[in-house]
Amino acid sequence: MSTVQWVFLVVAFVLANLPWLSQSCFLVLRCERKSPWLRLLEWFVLYFIVGGLAIALEHQVTGGAVHAQDWEFYAVTLSLFMVFAFPGFIFRHVR
């Protein structure tokens, strides 16, 4: 794997854990107490941000050709993003 791929995985891991490790909403709005639903919504939006970053990186690396994907691909990437978020979720709710 190239360095770009490793950096992308680290960024995805950090963004997946961000809602549970931060009291700020999207690192902008400071909240006194974030509800679990707000954390889940923030996590889901960050999933789409990571997906957009992945599409942009694929476009850059392949020279403009972005491969079409079926629903199975997105189900797997959502599951992977969920696994990435596990440490932050455990830190927030089990601690």
KEPAKE-750986 format. One record per atom (N, C-alpha, C): residue in three letters; atom name; x, y, z. Coordinates in nm, 3 decimals, decimal comma, m for minus. Layout:
N
+-----+----+---------+---------+---------+
:  aa : at :       X :       Y :       Z :
+-----+----+---------+---------+---------+
: Ala : CA :       X :       Y :       Z :
...
+-----+----+---------+---------+---------+
//
This chain:
95
+-----+----+---------+---------+---------+
:  aa : at :       X :       Y :       Z :
+-----+----+---------+---------+---------+
: Met :  N :   0,084 :  m0,119 :   0,000 :
: Met : CA :   0,000 :   0,000 :   0,000 :
: Met :  C :   0,088 :   0,124 :   0,000 :
: Ser :  N :   0,042 :   0,224 :  m0,070 :
: Ser : CA :   0,120 :   0,347 :  m0,078 :
: Ser :  C :   0,095 :   0,434 :   0,044 :
: Thr :  N :   0,173 :   0,538 :   0,055 :
: Thr : CA :   0,161 :   0,630 :   0,167 :
: Thr :  C :   0,027 :   0,700 :   0,166 :
: Val :  N :  m0,025 :   0,733 :   0,049 :
: Val : CA :  m0,154 :   0,801 :   0,038 :
: Val :  C :  m0,265 :   0,714 :   0,097 :
: Gln :  N :  m0,260 :   0,586 :   0,072 :
: Gln : CA :  m0,362 :   0,496 :   0,125 :
: Gln :  C :  m0,354 :   0,486 :   0,277 :
: Trp :  N :  m0,232 :   0,479 :   0,331 :
: Trp : CA :  m0,217 :   0,473 :   0,477 :
: Trp :  C :  m0,265 :   0,602 :   0,542 :
: Val :  N :  m0,232 :   0,715 :   0,483 :
: Val : CA :  m0,276 :   0,843 :   0,538 :
: Val :  C :  m0,428 :   0,853 :   0,533 :
: Phe :  N :  m0,488 :   0,807 :   0,423 :
: Phe : CA :  m0,634 :   0,808 :   0,413 :
: Phe :  C :  m0,698 :   0,722 :   0,522 :
: Leu :  N :  m0,643 :   0,604 :   0,548 :
: Leu : CA :  m0,698 :   0,517 :   0,652 :
: Leu :  C :  m0,686 :   0,580 :   0,791 :
: Val :  N :  m0,575 :   0,648 :   0,816 :
: Val : CA :  m0,557 :   0,715 :   0,945 :
: Val :  C :  m0,657 :   0,830 :   0,959 :
: Val :  N :  m0,676 :   0,908 :   0,852 :
: Val : CA :  m0,773 :   1,017 :   0,855 :
: Val :  C :  m0,914 :   0,962 :   0,877 :
: Ala :  N :  m0,949 :   0,853 :   0,810 :
: Ala : CA :  m1,080 :   0,791 :   0,828 :
: Ala :  C :  m1,097 :   0,743 :   0,972 :
: Phe :  N :  m0,994 :   0,685 :   1,030 :
: Phe : CA :  m1,000 :   0,638 :   1,168 :
: Phe :  C :  m1,021 :   0,754 :   1,265 :
: Val :  N :  m0,948 :   0,862 :   1,245 :
: Val : CA :  m0,961 :   0,979 :   1,333 :
: Val :  C :  m1,100 :   1,041 :   1,320 :
: Leu :  N :  m1,148 :   1,057 :   1,197 :
: Leu : CA :  m1,280 :   1,116 :   1,177 :
: Leu :  C :  m1,391 :   1,027 :   1,230 :
: Ala :  N :  m1,373 :   0,896 :   1,224 :
: Ala : CA :  m1,475 :   0,805 :   1,278 :
: Ala :  C :  m1,485 :   0,817 :   1,429 :
: Asn :  N :  m1,377 :   0,848 :   1,497 :
: Asn : CA :  m1,376 :   0,859 :   1,643 :
: Asn :  C :  m1,405 :   1,000 :   1,693 :
: Leu :  N :  m1,399 :   1,097 :   1,606 :
: Leu : CA :  m1,413 :   1,237 :   1,645 :
: Leu :  C :  m1,543 :   1,269 :   1,719 :
: Pro :  N :  m1,659 :   1,221 :   1,676 :
: Pro : CA :  m1,782 :   1,257 :   1,749 :
: Pro :  C :  m1,784 :   1,211 :   1,894 :
: Trp :  N :  m1,717 :   1,103 :   1,924 :
: Trp : CA :  m1,718 :   1,052 :   2,061 :
: Trp :  C :  m1,607 :   1,109 :   2,146 :
: Leu :  N :  m1,504 :   1,162 :   2,087 :
: Leu : CA :  m1,391 :   1,214 :   2,164 :
: Leu :  C :  m1,396 :   1,365 :   2,182 :
: Ser :  N :  m1,486 :   1,432 :   2,112 :
: Ser : CA :  m1,492 :   1,577 :   2,116 :
: Ser :  C :  m1,629 :   1,624 :   2,164 :
: Gln :  N :  m1,632 :   1,731 :   2,241 :
: Gln : CA :  m1,758 :   1,792 :   2,283 :
: Gln :  C :  m1,808 :   1,892 :   2,181 :
: Ser :  N :  m1,728 :   1,925 :   2,082 :
: Ser : CA :  m1,768 :   2,020 :   1,980 :
: Ser :  C :  m1,840 :   1,949 :   1,867 :
: Cys :  N :  m1,936 :   2,018 :   1,809 :
: Cys : CA :  m2,005 :   1,964 :   1,692 :
: Cys :  C :  m1,926 :   2,003 :   1,568 :
: Phe :  N :  m1,870 :   1,905 :   1,500 :
: Phe : CA :  m1,789 :   1,924 :   1,380 :
: Phe :  C :  m1,670 :   2,016 :   1,405 :
: Leu :  N :  m1,621 :   2,015 :   1,527 :
: Leu : CA :  m1,507 :   2,097 :   1,570 :
: Leu :  C :  m1,533 :   2,246 :   1,558 :
: Val :  N :  m1,660 :   2,286 :   1,548 :
: Val : CA :  m1,693 :   2,427 :   1,532 :
: Val :  C :  m1,778 :   2,477 :   1,649 :
: Leu :  N :  m1,891 :   2,415 :   1,673 :
: Leu : CA :  m1,984 :   2,460 :   1,776 :
: Leu :  C :  m1,957 :   2,388 :   1,907 :
: Arg :  N :  m1,935 :   2,463 :   2,010 :
: Arg : CA :  m1,912 :   2,405 :   2,142 :
: Arg :  C :  m2,045 :   2,371 :   2,207 :
: Cys :  N :  m2,061 :   2,249 :   2,251 :
: Cys : CA :  m2,184 :   2,204 :   2,315 :
: Cys :  C :  m2,157 :   2,173 :   2,461 :
: Glu :  N :  m2,252 :   2,206 :   2,546 :
: Glu : CA :  m2,239 :   2,171 :   2,687 :
: Glu :  C :  m2,245 :   2,019 :   2,704 :
: Arg :  N :  m2,345 :   1,960 :   2,640 :
: Arg : CA :  m2,361 :   1,815 :   2,647 :
: Arg :  C :  m2,420 :   1,769 :   2,515 :
: Lys :  N :  m2,344 :   1,691 :   2,442 :
: Lys : CA :  m2,393 :   1,638 :   2,315 :
: Lys :  C :  m2,473 :   1,511 :   2,342 :
: Ser :  N :  m2,590 :   1,505 :   2,282 :
: Ser : CA :  m2,672 :   1,386 :   2,299 :
: Ser :  C :  m2,616 :   1,273 :   2,212 :
: Pro :  N :  m2,647 :   1,149 :   2,247 :
: Pro : CA :  m2,601 :   1,038 :   2,163 :
: Pro :  C :  m2,653 :   1,047 :   2,020 :
: Trp :  N :  m2,774 :   1,101 :   2,001 :
: Trp : CA :  m2,828 :   1,115 :   1,865 :
: Trp :  C :  m2,748 :   1,217 :   1,785 :
: Leu :  N :  m2,705 :   1,324 :   1,849 :
: Leu : CA :  m2,624 :   1,424 :   1,781 :
: Leu :  C :  m2,487 :   1,367 :   1,745 :
: Arg :  N :  m2,430 :   1,287 :   1,834 :
: Arg : CA :  m2,303 :   1,221 :   1,805 :
: Arg :  C :  m2,317 :   1,125 :   1,688 :
: Leu :  N :  m2,428 :   1,051 :   1,683 :
: Leu : CA :  m2,451 :   0,958 :   1,573 :
: Leu :  C :  m2,472 :   1,032 :   1,441 :
: Leu :  N :  m2,546 :   1,143 :   1,444 :
: Leu : CA :  m2,566 :   1,223 :   1,324 :
: Leu :  C :  m2,433 :   1,279 :   1,275 :
: Glu :  N :  m2,351 :   1,330 :   1,366 :
: Glu : CA :  m2,220 :   1,382 :   1,329 :
: Glu :  C :  m2,133 :   1,272 :   1,270 :
: Trp :  N :  m2,138 :   1,154 :   1,328 :
: Trp : CA :  m2,061 :   1,040 :   1,276 :
: Trp :  C :  m2,105 :   1,005 :   1,134 :
: Phe :  N :  m2,236 :   1,006 :   1,110 :
: Phe : CA :  m2,290 :   0,971 :   0,979 :
: Phe :  C :  m2,250 :   1,076 :   0,874 :
: Val :  N :  m2,252 :   1,202 :   0,909 :
: Val : CA :  m2,209 :   1,308 :   0,817 :
: Val :  C :  m2,060 :   1,294 :   0,788 :
: Leu :  N :  m1,981 :   1,260 :   0,889 :
: Leu : CA :  m1,838 :   1,242 :   0,869 :
: Leu :  C :  m1,811 :   1,121 :   0,779 :
: Tyr :  N :  m1,898 :   1,022 :   0,780 :
: Tyr : CA :  m1,886 :   0,910 :   0,687 :
: Tyr :  C :  m1,893 :   0,960 :   0,543 :
: Phe :  N :  m1,987 :   1,050 :   0,516 :
: Phe : CA :  m1,999 :   1,104 :   0,381 :
: Phe :  C :  m1,881 :   1,194 :   0,345 :
: Ile :  N :  m1,826 :   1,264 :   0,443 :
: Ile : CA :  m1,708 :   1,347 :   0,417 :
: Ile :  C :  m1,589 :   1,258 :   0,381 :
: Val :  N :  m1,571 :   1,150 :   0,454 :
: Val : CA :  m1,463 :   1,055 :   0,422 :
: Val :  C :  m1,486 :   0,993 :   0,285 :
: Gly :  N :  m1,611 :   0,962 :   0,252 :
: Gly : CA :  m1,643 :   0,908 :   0,120 :
: Gly :  C :  m1,611 :   1,007 :   0,010 :
: Gly :  N :  m1,642 :   1,134 :   0,031 :
: Gly : CA :  m1,607 :   1,237 :  m0,067 :
: Gly :  C :  m1,457 :   1,251 :  m0,083 :
: Leu :  N :  m1,384 :   1,241 :   0,027 :
: Leu : CA :  m1,238 :   1,245 :   0,020 :
: Leu :  C :  m1,184 :   1,125 :  m0,057 :
: Ala :  N :  m1,246 :   1,009 :  m0,037 :
: Ala : CA :  m1,203 :   0,888 :  m0,109 :
: Ala :  C :  m1,228 :   0,903 :  m0,259 :
: Ile :  N :  m1,341 :   0,958 :  m0,296 :
: Ile : CA :  m1,369 :   0,979 :  m0,438 :
: Ile :  C :  m1,271 :   1,079 :  m0,498 :
: Ala :  N :  m1,241 :   1,186 :  m0,424 :
: Ala : CA :  m1,145 :   1,285 :  m0,473 :
: Ala :  C :  m1,005 :   1,224 :  m0,489 :
: Leu :  N :  m0,964 :   1,140 :  m0,394 :
: Leu : CA :  m0,834 :   1,075 :  m0,405 :
: Leu :  C :  m0,830 :   0,977 :  m0,522 :
: Glu :  N :  m0,939 :   0,903 :  m0,542 :
: Glu : CA :  m0,945 :   0,810 :  m0,655 :
: Glu :  C :  m0,939 :   0,885 :  m0,787 :
: His :  N :  m1,009 :   0,997 :  m0,793 :
: His : CA :  m1,006 :   1,080 :  m0,914 :
: His :  C :  m0,864 :   1,130 :  m0,941 :
: Gln :  N :  m0,796 :   1,171 :  m0,836 :
: Gln : CA :  m0,659 :   1,222 :  m0,850 :
: Gln :  C :  m0,562 :   1,112 :  m0,891 :
: Val :  N :  m0,573 :   0,996 :  m0,831 :
: Val : CA :  m0,478 :   0,888 :  m0,855 :
: Val :  C :  m0,499 :   0,824 :  m0,993 :
: Thr :  N :  m0,625 :   0,806 :  m1,032 :
: Thr : CA :  m0,653 :   0,737 :  m1,159 :
: Thr :  C :  m0,659 :   0,833 :  m1,277 :
: Gly :  N :  m0,647 :   0,960 :  m1,253 :
: Gly : CA :  m0,650 :   1,054 :  m1,363 :
: Gly :  C :  m0,789 :   1,085 :  m1,414 :
: Gly :  N :  m0,889 :   1,075 :  m1,330 :
: Gly : CA :  m1,023 :   1,116 :  m1,368 :
: Gly :  C :  m1,124 :   1,004 :  m1,376 :
: Ala :  N :  m1,081 :   0,880 :  m1,374 :
: Ala : CA :  m1,175 :   0,768 :  m1,384 :
: Ala :  C :  m1,215 :   0,722 :  m1,245 :
: Val :  N :  m1,341 :   0,743 :  m1,210 :
: Val : CA :  m1,394 :   0,697 :  m1,082 :
: Val :  C :  m1,484 :   0,578 :  m1,110 :
: His :  N :  m1,455 :   0,466 :  m1,047 :
: His : CA :  m1,529 :   0,343 :  m1,072 :
: His :  C :  m1,668 :   0,347 :  m1,007 :
: Ala :  N :  m1,767 :   0,302 :  m1,079 :
: Ala : CA :  m1,903 :   0,294 :  m1,024 :
: Ala :  C :  m1,910 :   0,178 :  m0,925 :
: Gln :  N :  m1,986 :   0,199 :  m0,818 :
: Gln : CA :  m1,999 :   0,098 :  m0,713 :
: Gln :  C :  m2,145 :   0,066 :  m0,690 :
: Asp :  N :  m2,173 :  m0,056 :  m0,649 :
: Asp : CA :  m2,307 :  m0,097 :  m0,613 :
: Asp :  C :  m2,328 :  m0,076 :  m0,463 :
: Trp :  N :  m2,447 :  m0,110 :  m0,415 :
: Trp : CA :  m2,482 :  m0,087 :  m0,276 :
: Trp :  C :  m2,396 :  m0,169 :  m0,180 :
: Glu :  N :  m2,347 :  m0,285 :  m0,225 :
: Glu : CA :  m2,266 :  m0,369 :  m0,137 :
: Glu :  C :  m2,138 :  m0,298 :  m0,094 :
: Phe :  N :  m2,079 :  m0,224 :  m0,186 :
: Phe : CA :  m1,958 :  m0,149 :  m0,155 :
: Phe :  C :  m1,984 :  m0,049 :  m0,042 :
: Tyr :  N :  m2,095 :   0,022 :  m0,051 :
: Tyr : CA :  m2,126 :   0,123 :   0,050 :
: Tyr :  C :  m2,165 :   0,059 :   0,183 :
: Ala :  N :  m2,226 :  m0,057 :   0,180 :
: Ala : CA :  m2,256 :  m0,129 :   0,304 :
: Ala :  C :  m2,127 :  m0,172 :   0,374 :
: Val :  N :  m2,031 :  m0,218 :   0,297 :
: Val : CA :  m1,903 :  m0,259 :   0,355 :
: Val :  C :  m1,826 :  m0,139 :   0,409 :
: Thr :  N :  m1,824 :  m0,027 :   0,335 :
: Thr : CA :  m1,750 :   0,090 :   0,384 :
: Thr :  C :  m1,816 :   0,150 :   0,508 :
: Leu :  N :  m1,950 :   0,147 :   0,514 :
: Leu : CA :  m2,018 :   0,194 :   0,635 :
: Leu :  C :  m1,986 :   0,103 :   0,753 :
: Ser :  N :  m1,981 :  m0,026 :   0,730 :
: Ser : CA :  m1,944 :  m0,120 :   0,837 :
: Ser :  C :  m1,799 :  m0,098 :   0,882 :
: Leu :  N :  m1,711 :  m0,073 :   0,788 :
: Leu : CA :  m1,571 :  m0,046 :   0,823 :
: Leu :  C :  m1,559 :   0,084 :   0,903 :
: Phe :  N :  m1,634 :   0,185 :   0,864 :
: Phe : CA :  m1,633 :   0,311 :   0,937 :
: Phe :  C :  m1,688 :   0,291 :   1,078 :
: Met :  N :  m1,786 :   0,201 :   1,092 :
: Met : CA :  m1,841 :   0,168 :   1,223 :
: Met :  C :  m1,736 :   0,098 :   1,309 :
: Val :  N :  m1,660 :   0,008 :   1,252 :
: Val : CA :  m1,553 :  m0,061 :   1,325 :
: Val :  C :  m1,444 :   0,038 :   1,365 :
: Phe :  N :  m1,413 :   0,131 :   1,275 :
: Phe : CA :  m1,315 :   0,235 :   1,308 :
: Phe :  C :  m1,360 :   0,318 :   1,428 :
: Ala :  N :  m1,491 :   0,342 :   1,442 :
: Ala : CA :  m1,544 :   0,426 :   1,549 :
: Ala :  C :  m1,554 :   0,353 :   1,683 :
: Phe :  N :  m1,531 :   0,225 :   1,685 :
: Phe : CA :  m1,549 :   0,146 :   1,807 :
: Phe :  C :  m1,466 :   0,196 :   1,925 :
: Pro :  N :  m1,336 :   0,228 :   1,910 :
: Pro : CA :  m1,260 :   0,274 :   2,027 :
: Pro :  C :  m1,316 :   0,402 :   2,088 :
: Gly :  N :  m1,356 :   0,498 :   2,006 :
: Gly : CA :  m1,412 :   0,622 :   2,059 :
: Gly :  C :  m1,546 :   0,599 :   2,126 :
: Phe :  N :  m1,629 :   0,512 :   2,068 :
: Phe : CA :  m1,758 :   0,480 :   2,127 :
: Phe :  C :  m1,741 :   0,415 :   2,264 :
: Ile :  N :  m1,651 :   0,320 :   2,273 :
: Ile : CA :  m1,624 :   0,252 :   2,401 :
: Ile :  C :  m1,568 :   0,351 :   2,503 :
: Phe :  N :  m1,478 :   0,438 :   2,459 :
: Phe : CA :  m1,421 :   0,539 :   2,548 :
: Phe :  C :  m1,529 :   0,630 :   2,605 :
: Arg :  N :  m1,624 :   0,669 :   2,522 :
: Arg : CA :  m1,729 :   0,763 :   2,564 :
: Arg :  C :  m1,835 :   0,694 :   2,651 :
: His :  N :  m1,881 :   0,576 :   2,613 :
: His : CA :  m1,998 :   0,519 :   2,679 :
: His :  C :  m1,966 :   0,413 :   2,784 :
: Val :  N :  m1,850 :   0,354 :   2,783 :
: Val : CA :  m1,817 :   0,254 :   2,884 :
: Val :  C :  m1,732 :   0,315 :   2,995 :
: Arg :  N :  m1,659 :   0,419 :   2,963 :
: Arg : CA :  m1,573 :   0,486 :   3,059 :
: Arg :  C :  m1,651 :   0,542 :   3,172 :
+-----+----+---------+---------+---------+
//
